[in-house]
Amino acid sequence: MSDAATPKKPSGTLNFILDFGPLLLFFVASKLGSSDTDPKQGAIVGTATFMVAILIAVIVSKVKLGKISPMLKLTAALGVFFGALTIWFHDERFIQIKPTIIYAFFALLLLGGWVRGKAMLKYVLEHAYQGLDETGWLKLSLSWGVFFLVLAGMNEIFRRPEWFSFDTWLSIKVWGVTACTFLFALANIPMLIRHGLKLSDDTETPPKA
């Protein structure tokens, strides 16, 4: 069998870099690009950096992993679209609403599947949770569906300019959401083990939006 036909082994570390890297660059570029004369310059510079980084992440994922995850595809598509609107209109509210749309989409997908008795998360994560039985997949889909729904609501609160600054929203988006996602993934482990999860070095948490 040729190398091209051989499936490439999933890499948890690489997936984490592809998911978190563009977001981290967004944060750093927004901070370094800020200006006292133009309060929105940091958001514009950060958005442009994020757009380039997410496209690079898509290319690297395709080359190194042989595939592009559904969440990365959605994040890249919406990131480029709302990023372009942010730069064109010089308005950071466009890039801030992107997470709400992503979170709400996955909440609807997972909860809708759970209502129909279908574990949609099984198709999104693919090989991330090996050995997990169907009941475990359903419970995991429900828990992550509710989690994404909460994230969508929280993003709508923190992106309000009359309540929070862009810097506050950005810090919460990068550090707060990342930490909460990691802790939530860990909190699900005991339940997953009871439903057949085989722990290994390649076990992954769902990627960040």
N, C-alpha and C positions, 0 to 999 in steps of 0.2 A: 504493500500500500504506500502511496506517495505521501510526503509530508503535508502536502496541501489538503489531502483528504483526511488526515488525522486530526481529531478534535483537540483543541488546545486546552490544557488543564487550567481551570479557574484559579486565579491568584487573588487571595483576599487583600494582600498588601497593595497590589497594583490597583485593584478595584477601589480601595480606600483613597489612594492618591488621585485617581481619575475623578472620584466623586467630590473629595474635599479640596483638592488642589485649586480648581478654578474659584471656589468660594473664598479660600484663603487669599488668593491673589486679588480678588475683588476687594477684600477688606484692606489689605496692605496698600493697594493702589489708591483706594478712596482716601486713606489717611495721608499718604504722601502727596497726593494730587490736590489736597485741599488748599484753598486760598482765602485770605482775609477779605479780598476785594470782591470775590465771587463765591458766595456760600455754597453754590451748587456745583462748583468745578470738581470737587472731590468725587461726588456721585457720578459725574460724567466720565471722569478719568477711570474710575473703578469699573463702571459699566462697560466701557470700551475694552478694558483689560479682560474682564470676565468673558466678553463675547469671543475674543481671540482664544482665551484659555479653554473655553468649553468646546470650541471647534477642534482645537489640538487634542483635547481629551477624546473626542469622538474618533479622530484618526488613529490615535494610539491604541484605543480599545479595539478597533477593527484590525489593526496590524498585529498587535500583541496577543489579543484574546480570540481573534477570529470572529468576533460578534460585537454588537452594540446593544447594551441592555435597554429595555423599554423605557426605564426611568431616565437614562442618560439621553436617549433620543428626544423624549418630551422636554427635558430640561434644556437641551441644546436648542430645540426648535423655538420654545417660548422665550428662552434667554436672548436669542438673536432677534426675534420679533420685537419683544418689549424693550430690549436694549437699543434697537434702532429708533424706536419711538422716543425713548428717553433722551438720546443724543439729539434727535431731530428737533424735538420740542423743548429741549433743555429743561426737562421736568423729571425728577427722580421718582415721581409717583408711579410711572409706568413700570419700572424695574421692581418697585416694591410690591406691586400687585401680583407679579409672577408667582411667588411662592404660594399665595392663596389659591390661585388657579390649579397649580400642581397638587397641592395638598387636597383640595376639594375633589379633584379628578380621581385621585387614588382612593380617597375615602368612599366616593360613590361607587367606584369599581369594586372595591373589596367588600363593602357592606351590601351592595346589590347582589354580588355573587353569594355572599353568606346567606342572604334571605332566600335565594334559590337553591341553597344546599351545595353550592359550588365554591371550592377554595381557589379563588382567583390568584391569591398570592403564590400558589404553587407554580403557576406559569410565569410569574414575574421573577421569582428568585431562582427558579430552575434547580441548580445543584447545591444551593446554599445550605439546605437542611436535609441531609441524606438520612433515610431510614424513618422519617416522620410519617405516621399513619394519617389516614384521611381525616379522622376526628381532630388530630393535632393541627392539621392544615386549616381546618375550619375555625378552630379556636384562635389560631395565629392570625388568620385573615380578619376575624372579628376584632381582635385586640388592636391590630395595626390600623384597621379601618377607623375605629374610634379615635386612636391616637392622631391620625392624619386629620380627622375632623376637628379635633381640639387645636392642632397646629394652625389650621386654616383660620379658625376663630381668633386665635392669639395674634396671628400676623395682621389680621384686620384691625385689631386694637392697637398694636405697636406701630403700625405704619401711618396712623393718623397724625398729621403734622401739628395739629392743635394740641395734641397730648404729648407726643414724643418727637425728638429731633431725629434726623436721618442717622446721625452717629449712634444714637441709642438703639434705633431699629437694627442697624448694621451689626452692632456688637451682639445683640440678642440673637440675630439670625445666624451669625457665624459661630459664636461660642455657646450661647444658651441652647439653641435648637440641637446643635451637635452633641452637647453633653446629655441633654434629655433623651435624644434618640439612642445614644449608646447605653444609658442606664435602663431605658425601657426595653431594649433588646436583651440585656442581661436579666431583667426581671422576668422575661418570658422563658428563660432557659429551664428552670425546674419543671414547668408544665410541659415543655417540649420533650424533655428526657422521659417523662412518664408516658409519652406517646411515641417512643421509639427513636428519638433523635440520637444519631451517632456523632458524638463530638470528635472533631478532628482539627488539624491546623488550618484547614481551608474553610471552616464554618464562617460565614459572613453575616454581617448585619445589613438590613436594607440600606441602599445608598441614599445620601442627603440631596434635596432639591435646591 
